[in-house]
Amino acid sequence: MAELIAFAAIIVVIVACSLFIVRLRMKDRLRAPNNTEKSFFAQQETDKTNDAESIMEVCRSNKEGVCSHVTTEKLEEKGQEKQDQTLEGKSEIQAACERGQEVKREDEEDSEGEEYYREPIEDNEIQQEEEKGLTDIFEKKQKGEDIMDPLIQVPVLVGEGSIQKMVESTVTLANPAVKVREIRARVDDLRTEVIQDKVIIQGMLHKQIFYVGTDAVIHHQTEIIPVSYFMDISGAAPGMNVTVTPTIEHIAYTLLDQNTLHQKVILVFNAVVTDTQVLNVLPGVGTPLYYVPQVAGQGSQQLIVETTVQLTNPAQKVDEITATVKDITTDVITDKVVIQGVLHKQIFYVGTDNVEYHQAEDVPFSLFVDTTGAAPGMNVQVQPVIESINYTLENETTLQQKVVIQFSVTVTQNTKLNLLPITGKTILVEEVVGEATGQTLLQDIVTMERPTQKIRNIDATVTDISCQVITNKVIIQGTIHKQIFYIGTDNIEYEQGEDVNFSFFVDLTGAAPGMNCTSVPTIESVIPELLSETQLLQKVVLKVDILVTSTVRLGEIPSI
């Protein structure tokens, strides 16, 4: 029995040593060679070179046929030496295993810090793929190759600022007052203008004064005060966008006597200046999602507007002609954008009586711009630029003009994207908070203007739709405009219009006051039922898709 146990122990030791030797060989294959091994391999190459040189020397100094003999003999000697070294090393390892000692390579201490191949960790696979994708994108961009990243049109933050002002006023009350109950104030008719490094703010401070009269009646009186300020914002320039938020911080008042009220209102204006740009951004994966206008196509087109105008007074010279483009309307069709508008010109000229006159001229125009990728239903932004105004005074009353206008068109489609933050620009985007869909059935009975025998068709469209976000809900309001086409009892077709107001709410968890909402209405069905010759029952099924977003600053999105 003891002999069997000893034999089994020997078998276990041999198997363990064999596995250990295999592991050492695998490790030796996978790791990078250390300095000792590099020297060994270099010495081997040197020995081979020296052997070859010595063999060639023997070949040159002996007769024909000796060369092959000497080469074979030399190679056999070298092969025998390598085999002896291998056997010697193997015998040392086996002897150590049989003694139960741990075998350690002499160069193992020198191998610290060397790179070995390891299987990639699964948690890092996504990160490695993203890094590889970014590297590929930047390499392609450096080589001038096209990359398939989304183009988005978003406001880029230029600068922001804040000012605080106090407005003092004294008002005479219409009735003798015992005390002031309340004063409410707000800023109305806010107008802004961006100039170089400044923002001009104008508006009306509207106040409502509630006070108790000597007759114990609560009276109301209004006061409107115009306000005008400017704010320094470095980097601001004409043509940029600005958002100004006014806040009433405090209202203080003193009733000096029964008819005189002194008031102090502290106003705070916060301004954010942005520049709308088209950026080539890097898409991310997962959430959060941002609701951004993705560029579907871009195009540009020049238009020359030539006109001849008859001046109302004889002229000896033209002083100046200014022109602006207004009342622009667009229509997006497949791969094209149709533009219509009015070119408004103001002509300043000196008459033969040396008096300067002014004459206005409005010229309607239309053109189309080829825009690959455009499709009906997409959004379009048109940027007109007056490039030049040329004119010739042919005679005292005839003025010929040529105006060159450059139209730049950007067609976008709102979409939800995850954007990857990398060092770069700061943009203002709408982060998606939630989505919901609401449906409602609208029924009404309309009195027909004429006796009716048949309803031919009813066209319905949603107009003036708006939404308001409250806590966990969105209130939707709007108007449905209907055109009713019907056949009268005289067999003549007539048309009758009708506007129907609607309002309902949709539950949306996470919604909060101050957030933004986007509503997309769809009229799913219009069902008419002629109750009598003069009474028409209509049922309209309305669906509204709601998207609630919150404006956030997404820093460091690069323009590649």
C-alpha positions, 0 to 999 in steps of 0.5 A: 500500500505504501508503495502505491502511495509513493508511486502516485506521489511521483506521478503527481510531481511529474505531471505538475512539473510538466505543466510548469515547464509548459507554462514557462515556455508559453510565457517565454513565447508571449513576453518581449525579449529582455536585454539578456536574450537580445544579447544572446540572439545577437551573439548567435547571429554573430556566430553564424556570420563568423561560421559562414565566413570561416567556411567560405575561407576553407572553400576558397583555400581547398579543392573543389568538393571539399566545401560541401564536406566542410559545411556539413561537418560544421553544421553538424558540430553546431547542431550537436552543441545546441542539442547538448545545451538544450538537454543540459538545461532540461535536465536541470529543470527536471532535477529541480522538479524532482526535488520539489524546488521552485524553478525560477528563471534567472532573467525573471527579475529583469522582466518586470515592467515588460508588456505581455499580451492579455485578453481585453477586459469586457468593461473596457471594450466600448471605451476602446471602440470609441477611442478607436473611432475618434482616432480614425475620425481625426486621422481621416480629417487630417488626410482630407477625407470625408467623414460621416459625422452629423452636421448640426445648426446650433447657437454657440455661446459668445458671451454673457453679462448681467446688469442691475438698475434701480428705477425711481418714480413719484406718481400722483394717485387719482384718489386720496389713499390711506395705505398701499395694498400692493404694487406689481411690476413687469417689463413689457415690449422688450427690445434688444440690439447687438452692436460691437461688444455691447447689447442695447436693452429697451423696454417698458416698466409696467406697474399696477398700483393697488391702494386703499382709499379714504372711502375704504375702497381698493383702487387701481392705477397703472404707471408705465415707465420707459427704460433703456440700458446697455451692457458690455459683452466682449465678443458681441457683434452685429448680426448675433443673437441675444436672449435677455431675461428681465427680473424684478428683484424688489419693489419698495414704496413710500406714501408721502401723503394721501396723493403722492406715492414714491417708488423704487424698483430694482431690475436685473437683466441677464443677457446671453449672446450666441452665434448660430453656426453649423458644426460637424460634431461627434455623436455619442452613444446612449443618453442623454439625448439632445433635440437638435436641428441636424443639417440635411442640406445646404446651398447658395444662389445669387440673384440680380434684381434689375429695375428702372424707376421714375423719380417723382422730382427731376434729379441732378445726382443720386446721393445714396441707395439702401436696400433690405430684404423683407417678408421672406417666405420659403417652400421646401420641395425635393432637393430644392428651396423656393424663396419669395420676398420683397426687396425694399429700397430707399433712394436718396437723391438731390433734385435740380432745385438742390433739395435732397429727396427720398423715394421708396421702392418695393420690388417682389422677387422669387428664386429657387436654390438647389439643396441636395437632401431637402424634402417637404416638411423640413425646416429652412433658414435663409440668410440674404446678403446685399452684395452690391447696389449699382445705379445709373441716372439715365436722365433727370427722372429715370434711374436704372438699378442693379442689386446683387443678393446672395442667398445662403440656405440651410435645411434642417430636420429636428432629431434626437442625438447624443453628442460626445463632449470633447474640448472645443466650443460651448453650445446651447442645446435642448436636452430631452426630458420626456416624450408623450402623446395625447389624443382628443375627440372634438365634436361640434354642431355647425349651422350650415349657411344654406340648405345642404343635401351632401357633404363633399369634403372637409379639410382641417388644419391645426393653427396657432397651437401652443403648449405650456409646461407645468409640474408633470403635465403639459397643457396644449391649446390651439385652433382647428381651421376647417373648410367645409365643401358641400352640395346645396339643395340647388346642386351647387357646390359651396364652401364654408369655413369654421374655427374650433378652439381646443385645449387638453393636457398630457401627463409627462413625468419629470416636466417642470415649469420653465422647461420648453415644449415642442408639439407636433399635431396630427389630424387623424380623422374627420367624420361628418354627419349631416343631421338635417339640411342645416345641421352638421355634426363633425367629429375630429380625432386629434393627436399631438406628440409632445417633447419636453426639453430643458436648455443646457450648456453642452461645453466643449463640443468641437468643430472638427 
